[in-house]
Amino acid sequence: MKRMVSDTDLITIRDTLINTNPGKKITSEHIRQAIKETLNVDIDVSTIRGRFIQMGQALGSSNPDPVNVKQEAPLDINQPLPSKRVAPSPKTYNVVEELKEYIPSDSLFDCYVERGIDKLLAIHYDLGKYPLTQGKQGTGKTFSHMHYAWKRQLPFFLYSAYADFNLRKYFGDKTITAGSIVFQEGLFIKAISNASVILIDEVNAIEEAGIKDFNAFLQNRQLYIKDADGGKGKIYKLHDHCHVGFAQNPKSSKYIGGKVRSSDFLGRCTYLTYPEFTKGQIETAIDKKYPTLNPTDRDKFITFYQQIIRAIDSANLPFDISIRQLNNIIDLWIHNVPLRDAVESGMLDIADASSQPKTKEALSKISEAIWSKEELKR
């Protein structure tokens, strides 16, 4: 039901505007805007003026005789005010001197194309979530975490997971100091004890037994190490600005080594699925990386890359390619490797490496449709 604005509502809003804006003339438009903001009801200005005339009230001053004002009970409101939404603001961090060398180098991002998915990942991290990025090879799901660390000037630590990955191995180890056996903290402990970004890549490669340590780690934001403090044991709490993220290739016919993680782990994460780069994004990246490459050559390389991707997806081939392979081709060709050789050793020989020699022959025909025989020789 739409709320009806009572005479009392009108007077209260007018008087509030007068009291909070001393010396300013209050108009029917001011009152209309205030009604819309506070009661979520829109009334045209002529109706407001008519209502005040009917009450014998002036728009810009209070009635000295409020007893004569007819009181009306407001009706129920079924239209709540809009929820207030807050955009998180980027933070700045104090990084300890010992870990500053782990802040990603500026040179890594000279050609980086920031996308909407990168900005979304930053929001997840800034809010203290545990983002899990996933997608096809070469969609940026891993490098995006490093980009966040670089943007926030935080140390970045990448751990590539495997089947028997054991988080405890990274806590540290016993060593002999002055003839005594003591526990020496590992770099991982220094990372979690300070502002940092920690990425566990290929998290779905880990056996289920090895993922259990992550559950407590994420739930409680602390680690217990029994060998620390002279064998008495010690609890290490994660720094408030220690950000932990994960990346994985979803299990598929092309990625058979992955395991579907159980809900006790997945329930602690947020998720971002990375799309493939658009043609415009690839153009921007190549223009930044290879400023001397003319647009005609650039467009042919991109067309070849996109047609190869379509052919791989259409035939459901057991491998993927990414912009890395496209960059390999261009790098080799710019450095005077004949184009045919650059195409094969930079990209198409992945078919040989995947025991698909006939596939390579079929994909080679795509290059022959884009470049002439003379171009492939130069």
C-alpha positions in Angstrom: 0.0 0.0 0.0 1.3 3.4 -0.9 1.8 5.7 2.1 -0.4 8.8 2.4 1.5 11.8 3.8 -0.5 13.4 6.6 -0.7 17.1 7.5 1.4 16.4 10.5 4.1 14.8 8.3 4.1 17.9 6.1 4.5 20.3 9.0 7.1 18.3 10.7 9.2 18.1 7.5 8.8 21.8 6.9 9.8 22.8 10.4 12.8 20.5 10.3 13.9 22.2 7.1 13.5 25.6 8.7 15.4 24.6 11.8 18.3 23.1 9.9 18.5 25.8 7.2 18.3 29.1 9.2 18.0 32.2 7.0 17.1 30.2 3.9 13.8 30.3 2.1 12.0 27.0 2.2 10.0 26.2 -1.0 7.6 23.5 -2.0 10.4 21.8 -4.0 12.5 21.5 -0.9 9.7 19.9 1.0 9.0 17.6 -1.9 12.6 16.3 -2.0 12.6 15.9 1.8 9.4 13.8 1.7 10.8 11.6 -1.0 14.0 11.0 0.9 12.5 10.4 4.4 9.1 8.8 3.5 9.9 7.4 0.1 6.8 9.1 -1.4 6.8 11.5 -4.3 4.2 14.4 -4.3 4.1 17.1 -6.9 4.8 20.6 -5.7 1.3 22.0 -6.6 -0.3 19.4 -4.3 2.1 20.4 -1.4 1.3 24.1 -1.9 -2.5 23.3 -1.9 -2.2 21.2 1.3 -0.5 24.1 3.1 -3.1 26.6 1.9 -5.9 24.3 3.1 -4.3 24.0 6.5 -3.7 27.8 6.7 0.0 27.3 6.9 2.8 29.1 5.2 5.5 27.1 3.4 8.4 28.9 4.9 7.3 29.5 8.6 5.8 27.6 11.4 2.1 28.1 12.4 1.9 30.0 15.7 -1.3 28.2 16.5 -0.7 24.5 15.9 -3.9 23.6 17.8 -5.9 24.5 14.7 -4.1 22.0 12.6 -6.1 18.9 11.8 -4.2 15.8 13.1 -4.2 12.7 10.8 -2.8 9.4 11.7 -0.3 8.2 9.0 -1.1 5.0 7.3 1.1 1.9 7.4 4.2 1.9 5.2 4.8 -1.0 2.9 7.5 0.7 0.9 10.7 0.7 3.1 13.4 3.2 2.5 16.2 2.0 0.1 19.0 0.1 1.8 22.2 2.1 2.3 25.1 0.7 0.3 28.7 1.5 1.1 31.6 1.2 -1.3 34.8 0.0 0.5 37.6 2.4 0.2 41.1 1.2 -0.6 43.5 1.0 2.4 47.1 1.9 2.7 49.3 -0.5 4.6 52.5 -0.3 6.7 54.8 -3.1 5.4 57.7 -4.2 7.5 61.1 -3.6 6.0 61.9 -7.4 5.9 59.0 -8.1 3.5 59.2 -5.1 1.2 61.3 -7.1 -1.3 58.2 -9.3 -1.9 56.1 -6.5 -3.2 55.5 -7.2 -6.9 57.7 -5.1 -9.3 56.2 -2.3 -11.3 57.7 -3.8 -14.5 55.4 -6.8 -14.2 52.3 -4.6 -15.0 53.6 -2.3 -17.7 51.2 -4.1 -20.2 48.5 -5.2 -17.7 44.9 -4.5 -18.8 42.8 -4.0 -15.7 39.3 -5.4 -16.1 36.1 -5.3 -14.1 36.9 -8.7 -12.7 40.1 -7.3 -11.2 38.2 -4.5 -9.5 35.7 -7.0 -8.1 38.6 -9.2 -6.7 39.9 -6.0 -5.0 36.6 -5.5 -3.3 36.5 -9.1 -2.0 40.0 -8.7 -0.6 39.4 -5.2 0.9 36.4 -6.7 2.7 38.5 -9.5 4.2 36.9 -12.3 2.1 38.8 -15.4 1.0 38.3 -15.2 -2.8 38.6 -18.3 -5.0 39.3 -17.4 -8.6 38.6 -20.0 -11.3 38.4 -20.2 -15.1 40.2 -21.5 -18.2 44.0 -21.3 -18.5 45.2 -17.8 -19.4 42.1 -15.9 -18.2 44.2 -14.1 -15.5 42.7 -15.8 -12.5 46.2 -16.2 -10.9 48.0 -13.0 -12.0 45.0 -10.9 -10.9 45.9 -11.7 -7.2 49.4 -10.4 -7.8 48.0 -7.3 -9.5 45.9 -6.6 -6.4 49.0 -6.9 -4.2 50.9 -4.5 -6.5 48.0 -2.0 -6.5 48.0 -2.1 -2.6 51.8 -2.3 -2.4 51.6 -5.5 -0.3 54.1 -8.4 -0.2 52.8 -11.3 -2.4 53.4 -15.0 -1.7 52.4 -17.6 -4.2 52.2 -21.3 -3.2 51.6 -23.8 -6.0 49.6 -26.7 -4.6 50.0 -30.4 -5.4 48.4 -33.7 -4.4 50.2 -34.2 -1.1 50.6 -30.5 -0.3 51.0 -30.0 3.4 50.5 -26.6 4.9 52.4 -27.5 8.0 55.6 -27.9 6.0 55.7 -24.2 5.5 55.4 -23.3 9.1 59.1 -23.7 9.7 61.5 -26.3 11.0 63.8 -27.2 13.8 67.4 -25.9 13.7 70.4 -25.9 16.1 71.3 -22.6 17.7 74.1 -22.3 20.3 74.0 -26.1 20.7 70.2 -26.1 21.3 67.5 -27.3 19.0 65.0 -24.5 18.4 62.1 -23.9 16.1 62.9 -21.5 13.2 59.8 -19.8 11.8 59.3 -20.1 8.0 58.5 -17.3 5.6 54.9 -18.4 5.6 54.6 -17.5 9.3 56.2 -14.1 8.6 53.7 -13.6 5.8 50.6 -14.3 7.9 51.9 -12.2 10.8 52.1 -9.1 8.6 50.1 -7.3 6.0 50.4 -9.4 2.9 48.6 -11.3 0.1 48.9 -15.1 0.1 47.7 -17.1 -2.9 47.3 -20.9 -2.9 47.2 -21.8 -6.6 45.8 -25.1 -7.9 44.0 -25.5 -4.6 41.9 -28.3 -6.0 45.0 -30.5 -6.6 45.3 -31.1 -2.9 44.1 -34.3 -1.4 41.2 -34.0 1.0 43.3 -34.8 4.0 45.6 -31.9 3.2 42.8 -29.3 2.9 41.6 -29.8 6.5 44.3 -27.5 7.8 42.9 -24.7 5.7 39.5 -25.0 7.3 40.7 -24.2 10.8 43.2 -21.7 9.4 40.4 -19.7 7.6 37.8 -20.2 10.3 39.9 -19.1 13.3 42.5 -16.9 11.5 45.2 -18.5 13.6 47.7 -21.4 13.6 48.9 -23.6 16.4 52.5 -24.8 16.0 53.5 -27.3 18.7 57.2 -27.1 18.1 57.3 -23.3 18.6 58.4 -21.5 21.8 60.9 -24.2 22.8 58.5 -27.0 22.2 55.8 -25.6 24.5 53.7 -24.7 21.5 52.5 -21.3 20.2 49.5 -19.8 18.5 50.2 -17.5 15.6 47.3 -15.1 14.8 46.8 -13.8 11.2 47.5 -10.1 10.8 44.3 -8.1 10.3 45.5 -7.2 6.9 46.8 -10.6 5.8 44.7 -11.5 2.7 44.4 -15.1 1.7 43.1 -16.2 -1.7 42.9 -19.3 -3.9 42.9 -20.2 -7.6 41.9 -23.3 -9.5 41.1 -24.7 -12.9 37.7 -26.3 -12.6 37.8 -30.0 -13.2 37.1 -30.9 -16.8 38.2 -33.2 -19.6 41.3 -30.9 -20.1 42.1 -30.7 -16.4 41.7 -34.1 -14.9 44.0 -33.7 -11.9 41.6 -31.5 -10.0 39.4 -32.5 -7.2 36.0 -31.1 -6.4 36.4 -29.4 -3.0 34.0 -30.2 -0.2 31.5 -27.7 1.1 33.3 -27.3 4.5 36.2 -25.6 2.5 34.1 -23.9 -0.2 31.7 -22.5 2.3 34.5 -20.2 3.7 35.3 -18.7 0.3 33.8 -16.2 -2.2 34.0 -17.0 -5.9 35.0 -15.2 -9.1 34.8 -16.9 -12.5 37.2 -15.3 -14.9 36.0 -14.7 -18.5 38.3 -14.9 -21.6 39.8 -11.6 -22.7 37.8 -9.7 -25.3 39.3 -8.7 -28.7 39.5 -5.1 -27.5 41.4 -6.1 -24.3 43.8 -8.2 -26.3 44.4 -5.3 -28.7 45.2 -3.0 -25.7 47.5 -5.5 -24.1 49.5 -6.1 -27.4 49.7 -2.4 -28.1 51.2 -1.8 -24.7 53.6 -4.7 -24.9 54.7 -4.3 -28.6 54.4 -0.6 -29.4 56.3 -1.0 -32.7 53.9 -3.7 -34.1 51.8 -2.2 -36.8 47.9 -2.5 -36.5 47.7 -4.8 -39.6 50.1 -7.4 -38.2 48.5 -7.1 -34.7 45.1 -7.8 -36.1 46.3 -10.9 -38.0 47.9 -12.3 -34.8 44.7 -11.7 -32.8 42.5 -13.2 -35.5 44.8 -16.3 -35.6 44.6 -16.6 -31.8 40.8 -16.3 -31.7 40.3 -18.9 -34.5 42.6 -21.3 -32.8 40.6 -21.0 -29.6 37.4 -21.6 -31.4 38.9 -24.7 -33.1 40.1 -26.1 -29.8 36.7 -25.6 -28.2 34.8 -26.9 -31.2 36.9 -30.1 -31.4 37.0 -30.5 -27.5 40.8 -30.9 -27.7 42.6 -31.8 -24.5 44.6 -28.6 -24.1 44.0 -24.9 -23.9 46.1 -21.9 -25.1 46.3 -18.4 -23.7 47.6 -15.0 -24.4 51.0 -16.3 -23.2 51.2 -18.4 -26.3 50.2 -15.5 -28.5 52.9 -13.4 -26.9 55.4 -16.2 -27.5 54.6 -16.1 -31.2 55.0 -12.3 -31.4 58.2 -12.3 -29.3 59.8 -14.9 -31.6 58.7 -13.2 -34.8 59.9 -9.8 -33.7 63.3 -11.3 -33.0 63.6 -12.5 -36.6 62.3 -16.1 -36.2 60.4 -17.0 -39.5 56.6 -16.6 -38.9 55.8 -20.3 -39.6 58.5 -21.4 -37.0 57.3 -18.8 -34.5 53.7 -20.0 -34.9 54.7 -23.6 -34.4 57.2 -23.3 -31.6 55.3 -20.5 -29.8 51.9 -22.2 -29.9 51.0 -25.1 -32.2 53.6 -27.5 -30.9 51.5 -27.8 -27.8 49.6 -30.4 -29.8 52.8 -32.5 -30.2 53.4 -32.1 -26.5 49.9 -33.4 -25.9 50.4 -36.3 -28.2 48.1 -34.8 -30.8 50.3 -34.6 -34.0 47.4 -34.7 -36.4 45.7 -31.9 -34.5 48.8 -29.7 -35.2 48.4 -30.3 -38.9 44.8 -29.2 -38.8 45.5 -26.1 -36.7 48.4 -25.2 -39.1 45.8 -24.7 -41.9 44.4 -21.8 -39.9 47.7 -19.9 -40.2 47.8 -20.6 -43.9 44.3 -19.1 -44.3 45.5 -15.9 -42.5 49.0 -15.4 -43.8 50.3 -15.9 -47.4 53.1 -18.4 -48.0 55.5 -15.5 -48.4 54.4 -14.0 -45.1 54.9 -17.3 -43.3 58.5 -17.5 -44.6 59.6 -14.0 -43.5 
